[in-house]
Amino acid sequence: MSYKKTGLYRSFISVITVGAILALAVVLTGCSTPATTTEVVETQVVVPQEKVVEVATDKVVVETQVKEVEVPGPVVDNTKRQLILYSGRSESLVAPIIAKFEAETGITVKAKFAKSGVIAATILEEGGNTFADVFYSQDPGSLGLVQDMLQPLPNGIFAGFDEWTYPADKTWAGITARTRNVVYNTDAVDPKDLPDDMWGYHDAKYKGKIGWAPTNSSFQTMVLSMINEWGEDKTAEWLRGIQANDPGVYPKNTPIVAAAAAGEVEVGFVNHYYLHRFIAEEGLGFKARGYHPRNGGPGALAMVSGAGVLETATNVDEAHEFINYLQKESSQEWFVENTYEYPLLPGVEPDPNARPWSEIKVTIDRPDQLGDLSRAVALLQQEGILP
């Protein structure tokens, strides 16, 4: 898949590129240093000219005035083992595991943190001059955007892992998995009465009772899975049916789970692990639970987070060591205990509050099938759900 596309795809890349640069300028100049040894790569902004462009924030396109920026490289100390990490996983989520990696290996990590789509757009903008050694993404779609810029990984990295956890060209490796599911209010809903698949939420009895987050990349990945399984026409019909039921619109998964527990909505379309974070904080009395559609399908889609090494990487050995570290048993157990995601390493048990894989009719698409979110974005725009 070439990242030098034309038409809608190029438009999508261009708009998230500008959002990437603006977001990273804010992140890197306005945030305090995290309470770990992880270093944040500093950037400087150069303003040569103004132009009118389209900017996408979480895939919502708006018209605005922006300025071009130039992001110079980090200061590199060649006397030490080090790694430059571009992370689409949040600093609060993964900084602790990065600190553990530094402490155990002696490798210094210099990191940029932003949303995965923003990081992907930044790498595309930097092109062959990117400073990243590793791109660590929360979703396969963002990795797919830069897949042509990644180098194949050693076969040993994939030993013991199922084929659905990495792309066919082995340019990146899966780290953990999340599933899509439906969160519901335990006072208002008996899960036995919930539809067998996502199509059932067309029913008028759900009018005003659904929560969704169309700008969220995980939701868009689910829509892309619908396109793969159902085709564009049926997926468009599903979107129109949910729109007709007047859903509550939220910016991301977390407020949907909170809204379901509060009775603001009765059901919501989210990733599974957000619920378990609430239960861990508020206890088993939290009034929301998760439901995986009995017939599987896109509503029970498994999505992997993953990491790849750039073709232009300087610290290749350290990059491979980092990926291997995230995949090893103790790290997989750390993710289960701290992020409530599903481990990908066979033999590591998931969180006890999460349903075992064997009890879920999980829909698994190869990562290659989820690498072009622009198809989902285009359909959401066509149906008037995204501008």
VEXBA-157093 format. One record per residue (C-alpha): x, y, z. Coordinates in steps of 0.25 Angstrom, whole numbers, padded with zeros to 4 digits, always signed. Each point is the difference from the previous one (the first is absolute). Example, Ala and Ser with C-alpha at 12.3 -4.5 7.8 and 13.67 -1.06 7.14 Angstrom:
<nupas>
+0049-0018+0031
+0006+0014-0002
</nupas>
This chain:
<nupas>
+0000+0000+0000
+0006+0013-0005
-0001+0012+0009
+0001+0009-0013
-0015-0001-0003
-0009+0009-0008
-0015+0005+0002
-0007-0002+0013
+0012-0008+0006
+0010+0011-0002
-0010+0010+0005
-0002-0008+0013
+0015-0001+0002
+0002+0015-0003
-0010+0004+0010
+0005-0008+0012
+0014+0004-0003
-0003+0014+0004
-0008-0004+0012
+0012-0009+0003
+0010+0011+0000
-0008+0010+0008
-0004-0011+0010
+0015-0004+0002
+0004+0015+0001
-0009+0001+0012
+0004-0013+0006
+0015+0002-0001
+0000+0015+0004
-0011+0000+0011
+0001-0012+0008
+0008-0003+0012
+0011-0011+0001
-0007-0013+0004
+0004-0006+0013
+0009-0011-0006
+0013+0000-0007
-0006+0000-0014
+0005+0013-0007
-0010+0008-0010
+0006+0004-0013
+0000+0015-0001
-0004+0007-0013
+0001+0014-0005
-0010+0007-0009
+0004+0008-0012
-0011+0008-0007
+0003+0003-0015
-0014+0003-0005
-0015-0001+0001
-0010-0008-0008
-0014-0005+0001
-0001-0015+0002
-0010-0010+0006
+0003-0005+0014
-0005-0013+0006
-0001-0002+0015
-0004-0014+0003
-0004-0001-0014
-0010+0012+0000
+0004+0009-0011
-0001+0015+0002
+0005+0012-0008
+0010+0009+0006
+0013+0008-0001
+0013-0007+0004
+0015+0002-0002
+0010-0009-0005
+0010-0005+0010
+0013-0007+0000
+0004-0010+0010
+0015-0002+0002
+0006-0012+0005
+0004-0004+0015
+0013+0002+0006
+0006-0014-0001
+0011-0005+0010
+0008-0011-0008
+0007-0004+0013
-0013-0007+0005
-0009-0011-0004
-0013+0008-0003
-0013-0001-0008
-0009+0011-0006
-0015-0004+0002
-0012+0006-0007
-0012-0005+0009
-0014+0000-0004
-0003-0006+0014
-0002+0011+0010
+0011+0004+0009
-0008-0003+0013
-0003-0014-0005
+0014-0005-0005
+0010+0009+0007
+0001-0010+0012
+0004-0012-0010
+0010+0009-0007
+0006+0003+0013
+0001-0015+0003
+0007-0002-0013
+0010+0011+0002
+0003-0005+0014
+0002-0015-0004
+0008+0002-0013
+0007+0013+0002
-0005+0006-0013
-0005+0014+0001
-0013+0003-0007
-0004+0014-0006
-0014+0000-0003
-0011+0008-0007
-0014-0002+0005
-0013+0003-0008
-0012-0007-0006
+0004-0011-0010
-0006+0007-0012
+0007+0012+0004
+0013-0007+0001
-0002-0008-0013
-0002+0014-0007
+0012+0005+0006
+0009-0011-0005
-0006+0002-0014
+0003+0014+0001
+0014-0002+0004
+0002-0011-0011
+0014-0005-0001
+0005+0010+0010
-0008-0005+0011
+0007-0002+0013
-0008-0011+0005
+0006-0014+0003
-0014-0006+0004
-0014+0003-0002
-0009-0006+0011
-0015+0002-0004
-0013-0004+0007
-0006-0005-0013
+0003-0007-0013
-0006+0011-0008
+0011+0011+0004
+0011-0010-0002
-0006-0003-0014
+0002+0014-0004
+0015-0001+0001
+0002-0014-0003
+0008+0003-0012
+0010+0007+0009
+0002-0012+0009
+0011-0010-0001
-0003-0015+0001
+0002-0005+0014
+0008-0013+0003
-0008-0013+0000
+0004-0003+0015
-0009+0012+0004
-0012-0007-0005
+0003-0014+0006
-0011-0006+0008
-0010+0011-0004
-0013-0002-0009
+0000+0005-0014
-0011+0009+0002
+0008+0009+0010
+0009+0005-0011
+0000+0004-0015
+0004-0010-0011
+0013+0008-0003
+0004+0000+0014
+0003+0015+0001
-0006+0001+0014
-0003-0009+0011
-0012-0001+0009
+0001+0004+0015
-0014-0001+0006
-0014-0002-0004
-0013+0007+0003
-0014-0004-0005
-0012+0008-0004
-0013-0002+0009
-0013+0006+0005
+0000+0006+0013
-0013+0000+0007
-0007+0006+0012
-0003-0011+0010
-0013+0006+0006
-0006+0002-0014
+0005-0012-0008
+0000-0015+0001
+0011-0004-0009
-0009-0012-0004
-0008+0010-0007
+0011+0007-0008
+0001-0003-0015
+0008-0012-0005
+0008+0010-0009
+0002+0015-0003
-0011+0000-0010
-0011-0002+0011
+0003+0015+0005
-0009+0005-0012
-0012-0004+0009
-0008+0012+0003
+0000-0004+0015
+0014+0005+0001
-0004+0014-0005
+0008+0010+0009
+0006-0011+0008
+0013-0002-0008
+0014+0006+0002
+0011+0000-0010
+0013+0008-0004
+0001+0002-0015
+0013+0008+0001
+0007-0011+0007
+0010-0009-0008
-0004-0013+0007
-0015+0003-0004
+0005+0003-0014
+0008-0013+0000
-0013-0007+0003
-0007+0007-0011
+0011-0005-0009
-0002-0014+0004
-0015+0002-0003
+0004+0004-0014
+0009-0012-0001
-0010-0010+0004
-0013+0007-0004
+0004+0009-0012
-0002+0015-0001
-0015+0000-0003
-0004-0008+0012
+0010+0007+0009
-0006+0013-0004
-0014-0005+0002
+0004-0004+0015
+0006+0014+0002
-0013+0006-0005
-0008-0009+0009
+0008+0004+0012
-0001+0015-0003
-0015-0002-0001
+0000-0004+0014
+0006+0013+0005
+0012-0005+0007
+0008+0008+0010
+0013+0005-0006
+0013-0001+0008
+0014+0004-0002
+0006-0014+0004
-0003-0013+0007
+0002+0004+0015
-0012+0010+0001
-0009-0010-0007
+0003-0010+0011
-0002+0010+0010
-0013+0004-0007
-0005-0014+0000
+0003-0002+0015
-0008+0013+0003
-0012-0004-0008
+0002+0011-0010
+0000-0011-0011
-0003-0014+0001
+0010-0006-0010
+0013+0005-0006
+0010-0005-0010
+0014+0000+0006
+0013-0008+0002
-0001-0010+0011
+0011+0005+0009
-0006+0014+0004
-0011-0007+0008
+0011-0008+0008
+0007+0013+0004
-0013+0005+0006
-0002-0013+0007
+0014+0000+0006
-0002+0014+0005
-0014+0000+0004
-0002-0015+0004
-0010-0010-0005
-0012+0008+0004
+0003+0009-0013
-0013-0001-0007
+0005-0003-0014
+0005-0013-0006
+0004-0005-0014
-0006-0009-0010
+0006-0006-0012
-0010-0003-0011
-0004-0015+0000
+0002-0001-0015
+0013+0007+0000
+0002+0009-0012
+0007+0014+0000
-0007+0003+0014
+0010-0010+0006
+0012+0004-0009
+0014-0003+0006
+0010+0011-0002
+0014+0000+0003
+0010+0011+0004
+0013-0002-0006
+0014+0005-0003
+0009+0001-0012
+0014+0005-0003
+0003+0011-0011
+0008-0003-0012
+0009+0012+0004
+0002-0004+0014
+0013+0002+0006
-0001-0008+0013
-0005-0013-0007
+0005-0010+0011
-0006+0008+0011
-0013+0001-0008
-0001-0015-0001
+0003-0002+0015
-0011+0010+0003
-0010-0008-0008
+0005-0013+0006
-0001+0006+0014
-0015+0004-0002
-0003-0014-0005
+0006-0008+0012
-0008-0007+0010
+0003+0010+0012
-0004+0012-0009
-0012-0007-0005
-0005-0002+0014
+0003+0015+0003
-0009+0004-0011
-0011-0009+0005
+0001+0005+0014
+0001+0015-0004
-0007+0002-0013
-0010-0012+0001
+0003-0003-0015
+0001-0015-0005
+0014-0005+0000
+0005-0006-0014
+0010-0009+0006
-0006-0014+0001
+0000-0005+0015
-0002+0014+0006
-0014+0001+0007
-0009+0012-0003
-0006+0009+0011
-0010-0009+0008
-0011+0010-0002
+0002-0001-0015
-0007-0011-0008
+0009-0011-0005
+0003-0001-0014
-0006-0013+0000
-0014+0006+0004
+0000+0011-0010
-0004-0002-0015
+0012+0009-0003
+0001+0006-0014
+0014+0000-0005
+0005+0007-0012
+0014+0000-0005
+0007+0013+0003
+0001+0002-0015
-0015+0001-0001
-0001+0012+0010
+0012+0008-0005
-0008+0011-0008
-0010+0008+0009
-0002+0010-0011
-0011-0010-0005
-0007+0001+0013
+0001+0015+0001
-0005+0002-0014
-0012-0008+0003
-0003+0007+0013
+0002+0013-0008
-0010-0005-0011
-0011-0003+0010
+0002+0014+0007
+0006-0006+0013
+0013+0007-0002
+0001+0014-0007
</nupas>
